[in-house]
């Protein structure tokens, strides 16, 4: 039961749901993408990303100093179904501004020499 409780607790937070929304629109994102779009400090983002990773919802990939996150392919069918159901909610009006902010950041980042994680 502990694994299931951790899974549902991971989904019971606005910031973690926003991270899940971002990753439902992009296959993989760098921590800098998540920090910027959600206007989080690095420590706060790391805490939320660690929570989602420990719950088995996300997995990370390291490349030099950059860490990239994506949805875990190792979720159980039940967990994957719940995440898919939650993701369907992200198409609504409440998340339109967040999606627009992500798209704007990714376009800006691609043209910027400041962000080296591309």
Sine and cosine of phi, psi and omega as CSV:
sin_phi,cos_phi,sin_psi,cos_psi,sin_omega,cos_omega
0.00,0.00,-0.45,0.89,-0.05,-1.00
-0.88,0.47,-0.63,0.77,-0.01,-1.00
-0.89,0.45,-0.68,0.73,0.01,-1.00
-0.92,0.40,-0.67,0.75,0.02,-1.00
-0.89,0.46,-0.67,0.74,0.02,-1.00
-0.89,0.45,-0.64,0.77,0.02,-1.00
-0.87,0.50,-0.76,0.65,-0.04,-1.00
-0.94,0.33,-0.56,0.83,0.08,-1.00
-0.90,0.44,-0.58,0.81,0.01,-1.00
-0.89,0.45,-0.52,0.85,0.00,-1.00
-1.00,0.06,-0.10,0.99,-0.09,-1.00
-0.99,-0.12,0.70,0.72,0.00,-1.00
-0.52,-0.85,0.72,-0.69,-0.04,-1.00
-0.86,0.51,-0.70,0.72,-0.03,-1.00
-0.91,0.41,-0.69,0.73,0.01,-1.00
-0.92,0.39,-0.56,0.83,0.09,-1.00
-0.91,0.41,-0.61,0.79,0.04,-1.00
-0.90,0.43,-0.65,0.76,0.06,-1.00
-0.88,0.48,-0.69,0.72,0.03,-1.00
-0.88,0.48,-0.63,0.77,0.05,-1.00
-0.87,0.49,-0.75,0.67,0.00,-1.00
-0.84,0.55,-0.67,0.74,-0.03,-1.00
-0.98,0.20,-0.17,0.99,0.11,-0.99
-0.99,0.12,-0.36,0.93,0.01,-1.00
-1.00,-0.09,-0.43,0.90,0.02,-1.00
-0.80,-0.60,0.68,-0.74,-0.05,-1.00
-0.89,0.46,-0.59,0.80,-0.05,-1.00
-0.49,-0.87,0.62,-0.78,0.03,-1.00
-0.71,-0.71,0.56,-0.83,0.10,-0.99
-0.98,0.20,0.43,-0.90,0.04,-1.00
-0.83,0.56,-0.60,0.80,-0.01,-1.00
-0.88,0.47,-0.53,0.85,0.05,-1.00
-0.91,0.42,-0.73,0.68,-0.03,-1.00
-0.91,0.41,-0.69,0.73,0.04,-1.00
-0.84,0.54,-0.75,0.67,-0.09,-1.00
-0.93,0.37,-0.77,0.63,-0.09,-1.00
-0.91,0.41,-0.63,0.78,-0.04,-1.00
-1.00,-0.05,-0.04,1.00,0.01,-1.00
0.82,0.58,0.82,0.57,-0.02,-1.00
-0.93,-0.36,0.42,-0.91,0.19,-0.98
-0.97,0.23,0.32,-0.95,-0.01,-1.00
-0.90,0.44,-0.63,0.77,-0.02,-1.00
-0.92,0.40,-0.64,0.77,0.00,-1.00
-0.93,0.38,-0.69,0.73,0.03,-1.00
-0.89,0.46,-0.69,0.72,0.00,-1.00
-0.87,0.49,-0.65,0.76,0.00,-1.00
-0.90,0.44,-0.71,0.70,-0.01,-1.00
-0.93,0.37,-0.65,0.76,0.02,-1.00
-0.91,0.41,-0.63,0.78,0.05,-1.00
-0.90,0.44,-0.66,0.75,0.01,-1.00
-0.87,0.49,-0.72,0.69,0.00,-1.00
-0.92,0.40,-0.58,0.82,0.03,-1.00
-0.94,0.35,-0.71,0.71,0.01,-1.00
-0.91,0.42,-0.45,0.89,0.04,-1.00
-0.99,0.17,-0.10,0.99,0.02,-1.00
1.00,0.09,0.20,0.98,-0.03,-1.00
-1.00,0.05,-0.60,0.80,0.01,-1.00
-0.88,-0.47,0.33,-0.94,0.20,-0.98
-0.70,-0.71,0.42,-0.91,-0.04,-1.00
-0.89,-0.45,0.31,-0.95,0.05,-1.00
-0.66,-0.75,0.75,-0.66,-0.01,-1.00
-0.97,-0.24,0.68,-0.74,0.06,-1.00
-0.66,-0.75,0.96,-0.28,-0.12,-0.99
0.85,0.53,-0.85,-0.53,-0.01,-1.00
-1.00,-0.07,-0.03,1.00,-0.08,-1.00
-1.00,-0.08,0.57,-0.82,0.07,-1.00
-0.86,-0.51,0.78,-0.62,-0.01,-1.00
-0.92,-0.38,0.61,-0.80,-0.01,-1.00
-0.86,-0.51,0.53,-0.85,0.08,-1.00
-0.49,-0.87,0.23,-0.97,0.06,-1.00
-0.91,0.41,0.62,-0.79,-0.01,-1.00
-0.97,0.24,0.76,-0.65,0.09,-1.00
-0.98,0.20,-0.09,1.00,-0.06,-1.00
-1.00,-0.06,0.17,0.99,0.05,-1.00
-0.91,0.40,0.50,-0.86,0.08,-1.00
-0.92,0.39,0.31,-0.95,0.05,-1.00
-0.83,0.56,-0.62,0.78,0.03,-1.00
-0.90,0.44,-0.73,0.68,0.00,-1.00
-0.89,0.46,-0.70,0.71,0.01,-1.00
-0.88,0.48,-0.64,0.77,0.03,-1.00
-0.91,0.42,-0.64,0.77,0.02,-1.00
-0.92,0.39,-0.70,0.71,0.03,-1.00
-0.88,0.47,-0.68,0.74,0.04,-1.00
-0.88,0.48,-0.67,0.75,0.03,-1.00
-0.90,0.45,-0.67,0.74,0.04,-1.00
-0.91,0.42,-0.65,0.76,-0.01,-1.00
-0.88,0.48,-0.56,0.83,0.02,-1.00
-0.88,0.48,-0.48,0.88,0.04,-1.00
-0.93,0.38,-0.44,0.90,-0.08,-1.00
-0.95,0.31,-0.13,0.99,0.05,-1.00
-0.99,0.14,-0.14,0.99,-0.05,-1.00
-0.97,0.24,0.09,-1.00,-0.05,-1.00
-0.87,0.49,-0.55,0.83,-0.06,-1.00
-0.88,0.48,-0.45,0.90,-0.05,-1.00
-0.96,-0.26,0.01,1.00,-0.04,-1.00
-0.88,0.48,-0.68,0.73,-0.01,-1.00
-0.91,0.41,-0.62,0.79,0.02,-1.00
-0.91,0.42,-0.68,0.73,0.01,-1.00
-0.90,0.44,-0.66,0.75,0.02,-1.00
-0.90,0.44,-0.64,0.77,0.03,-1.00
-0.90,0.43,-0.67,0.75,0.04,-1.00
-0.88,0.47,-0.73,0.68,-0.01,-1.00
-0.88,0.47,-0.65,0.76,0.04,-1.00
-0.89,0.45,-0.70,0.72,0.01,-1.00
-0.89,0.45,-0.71,0.70,-0.03,-1.00
-0.90,0.44,-0.60,0.80,0.05,-1.00
-0.92,0.39,-0.69,0.73,0.00,-1.00
-0.92,0.40,-0.68,0.73,-0.04,-1.00
-0.89,0.46,-0.63,0.77,0.00,-1.00
-0.88,0.47,-0.46,0.89,-0.02,-1.00
-0.99,-0.13,-0.02,1.00,-0.09,-1.00
-0.98,-0.18,0.76,-0.66,0.08,-1.00
-0.98,0.19,-0.11,0.99,-0.06,-1.00
-0.97,0.25,-0.59,0.81,-0.03,-1.00
-1.00,-0.08,0.89,-0.45,-0.08,-1.00
-0.99,-0.10,0.11,0.99,-0.09,-1.00
-1.00,0.03,0.05,1.00,-0.01,-1.00
-0.98,0.22,0.00,0.00,0.00,0.00
